[in-house]
Amino acid sequence: MKESQPAAASAESPIKLEVRDLTIRYGSTTALGNVSLQIREHEIFGIIGPANAGKTSFLKTLNRMDMFDSNMGVQGDILFNGRDIRRLNNVYALRSRIGVVFPLPVGLPMTVYDNVALAPRLSGIKDKEELDVIVERCLERAALWDEVKERLDSLGSLLSGGQQQRLTIARALSQDPEVLMLDEFSIAVDPVTTMRIEDVLKELKEEMTIILVTNLVQQARRLASRTAFFLDGECVEIGETEDLFTGAVQDQRTRDYVEGRFG
Amino acid sequence: MFEASDLNQRNERVQWLFKALFLLMTCLLILPVLIILTTLIVKGGSVISIDFLFTNPTDGMTAGGIFPALLGTVWLVTVALLISVPLGVAAAIYLSEYAGNNWFTRIINLAIINLAGVPSIVHALFGVGAFVLFFGFGTSILAASLTLAIMTLPIIIVATRESLQAVPLAFREACWNMGATRWQTIRRVVLPNAISGILTGVILEVSRTTGETAPIMFTGAVFFTPFLPQGIFDQTMAMSLHLFVVSTQVPGVPEDLPYGVALVLIGMVLVMNSISIAFRMYLRGKKKW
């Protein structure tokens, strides 16, 4: 069982995702250049950086969502469990293993229940009892169950912003993902809900690998074991999160950003 | 502190003037509708009865009812819908959900715009050439309905595409991100949220089809037939053509008869439009995001 292992990712943990010389272009503009990094199993890997740093584009390439943007050119290798996803035919299987949470909550205009049951249904689960179990478990883990258990039939898109964001997380969890990618999830969420979600993430890393893109450097400090700093399409620095905050950095720009001198 | 300056007062007057002007224009818009309806009801209301609706014309169409025309119009519109709705909705789904931004899509869009701009008499002649003669359907409900279908296809395509596009992209992306194919996304998220707009478009198309005359007069609708249509290869009478005929082509028609026919025709269209508006209001009330 995964739970029996120590959760903290260490240098010995297997590599979940590896990116080699990744370059992302929109037309002739380079959004992200020459990034190489490794993300280990059961770690929360933070990515910090100001707007236009290439963070979201980076996430998009990890589950091949770049396919939907014909303007987006991607070079380099991305290995998921050692498999090169750039040469993958079944992108749907890849995407179903990676849960995604967006900056703005997306409650689909269907009931709360259907929101969470959508991914299992897509993967062919029809049995009502099985779906019930999945829906309850995912809402429970996203710290939303107590608030919505009486109204699973109400529309997901009518929940409050913070609830919708937790619904989005529940939906991502319903895929039973190996990797959970969060893109600035707290942008439209109140501080209390943000803290609740952060607690959820700390528990979830026991079971999955989490990539946390955030422009709140303190959030990265609270959650991430290692953090990468992206700036203007360049991966400036990757290191142990604590090192970044205690000044053990190689690049002056990292120190400036972390200490709030720009961005 | 808050006294109105000269400039404030002038702005206020100008603003009032423009508001009055726009209101006047809006009222002018309603006027023709009111005049038409009142005239029809005053002059034709007396001939409307159950018998008028459900009996054949008699005495060389100078008396009797309009049943064959009424039934014919229902036939024509229904068959046209059965052809144009699946075709138009499928095309719109392709254009909205699948088509890339390339020359092929641009040509199709151009074709749709041009198709919408073709005068109905040209559609009629095309229908004669293609369906009546080339495909050998003869002058029949099928040929007329195909002509109507092609003529109204752009309306359905545009209405459907607009309502598909109104579904936020974020919903699709959420779905794609969890590993759904495009079709799964369309079926589970896009279509359920676009269906109200699509149906509204269809109903508007019905009301337009009901009133069309030119496209059917050479392709399937006839001056007079005592027989009711039995199938899609029969000829039929139609309300719009019947109105044209009793108004201009037949001598000795009592004055109130054409008004009665027009009243029934416009009544059919108004009922359709009312359904469409009521439907739209109902669905807007339960807007989901």
Chai-1 contact restraints between the chains, C-beta under 6 A:
chainA,res_idxA,chainB,res_idxB,connection_type,confidence,min_distance_angstrom,max_distance_angstrom,comment,restraint_id
A,Y92,B,G179,contact,1.0,0.0,6.0,A-B,restraint_1
A,R95,B,G179,contact,1.0,0.0,6.0,A-B,restraint_2
A,S96,B,G179,contact,1.0,0.0,6.0,A-B,restraint_3
A,V100,B,N177,contact,1.0,0.0,6.0,A-B,restraint_4
A,V106,B,A170,contact,1.0,0.0,6.0,A-B,restraint_5
A,V106,B,A174,contact,1.0,0.0,6.0,A-B,restraint_6
A,L108,B,F171,contact,1.0,0.0,6.0,A-B,restraint_7
A,P109,B,N193,contact,1.0,0.0,6.0,A-B,restraint_8
A,P109,B,K288,contact,1.0,0.0,6.0,A-B,restraint_9
A,P109,B,W289,contact,1.0,0.0,6.0,A-B,restraint_10
A,A119,B,M178,contact,1.0,0.0,6.0,A-B,restraint_11
A,L122,B,A180,contact,1.0,0.0,6.0,A-B,restraint_12
A,L122,B,Q184,contact,1.0,0.0,6.0,A-B,restraint_13
A,L155,B,K288,contact,1.0,0.0,6.0,A-B,restraint_14
A,S157,B,K288,contact,1.0,0.0,6.0,A-B,restraint_15
A,S157,B,W289,contact,1.0,0.0,6.0,A-B,restraint_16
A,Q175,B,M178,contact,1.0,0.0,6.0,A-B,restraint_17
